[in-house]
Amino acid sequence: MTYTALQQGEVRLLDGATGTELEKRGVPMSTNAWCGRASLDHVETLEAIHRDYIEAGADIITANTYSSSRALLALDGLSDQFEEVNRAAVHAALRARERCDRPEVMVAGSLSHRGPIATGSARPDSGAISLDQMATAVREQALLLRDEGCDLVLLEMMYDPARMPLVFEAAADSGLPVWAGFSARRNEAGDLLGFGPGEDIPFADIISILDDWEVDAAGIMHTPSNLISDGLEILRRRFDGPLMAYPDSGYFTSPHWQFEDVIAPRELRRYAEGWVEQGAQIIGGCCGLSPEHIAALAPLKRGPTTQ
């Protein structure tokens, strides 16, 4: 799949969760780097997850690199294993693609501004990693993702105005196509805000970063399904490229995902039908969602729009 194909109106399928699916299959999560170490210690399970998503119909699979920057791994004493962890993550995805004999499947390298999450909560500890540390770490990781064979960089869970520019710059420096995923929440007044739990920042202000950086696709992720449509509407006012939609379901209490009231695959498909009608061309799932959910979305894929 290429950017040109998306421009022709194709709808393609992104995979579902990697980190929470690892936990669902019995892989332990670490305190700070969450699912990052799993690429090293449970690579067979990781590869099996990627294969399951490809067999469910995914056209894009995401390497398990969301929480494996050197800065984050260092908090768990794994700084010296940064390259080993990230290479293992990318190679697991590449092997899955090869073994499924789906050479057209794209491997996205996940890049984030994630820091540690306070144990027993979902609140990030923003002071644990400085801006300078973050800038160095995400640039190093973006270049590694490129060098190890990722087809694109997927910016995940963008919501922090101070840290987002560091990740966008690192991704741009990689020279790979960049897809940006933003996260949102709603306040009691019904306003759509950036996901950050601190200051209430309008979602429209969060995505204004797209005025400063060129990306090949942009969308809403790690956001409940019932907020995705509103997010897409706001995003379309500012961005005219391909749109993505990949929600989560359940909630996080560090270091574990809580698989409670997870949306049924059939219900997710009903939501996704509406997102496609809104113009979303890349659909999938995030935390809490599994291959069964992606299989339910597979019938929504389509080829070039007939002119």
Salt bridges, closest charged atoms under 4 A:
GLU10 OE1 - ARG12 NH2 2.58
GLU21 OE2 - ARG25 NE 2.98
GLU23 OE2 - HIS256 ND1 2.64
ASP41 OD2 - ARG37 NE 2.75
GLU47 OE2 - ARG51 NH1 3.05
GLU47 OE1 - ARG95 NE 2.91
GLU47 OE2 - ARG99 NH1 2.53
ASP52 OD2 - ARG25 NH2 2.85
ASP59 OD1 - ARG102 NH2 3.37
ASP59 OD1 - LYS301 NZ 3.34
GLU83 OE1 - ARG87 NH1 3.17
GLU104 OE2 - ARG102 NE 2.37
GLU140 OE2 - ARG70 NH2 2.61
ASP147 OD1 - ARG146 NE 2.87
GLU148 OE2 - ARG87 NE 3.01
GLU148 OE1 - HIS91 NE2 2.80
ASP151 OD2 - ARG97 NH1 3.03
ASP160 OD2 - ARG163 NE 3.65
ASP173 OD2 - ARG139 NE 3.32
ASP200 OD1 - ARG185 NH2 2.71
ASP211 OD2 - ARG238 NH1 2.59
ASP230 OD2 - ARG186 NH2 2.77
GLU233 OE2 - ARG237 NH2 3.17
ASP248 OD2 - HIS222 ND1 3.52
GLU273 OE2 - ARG269 NE 3.37
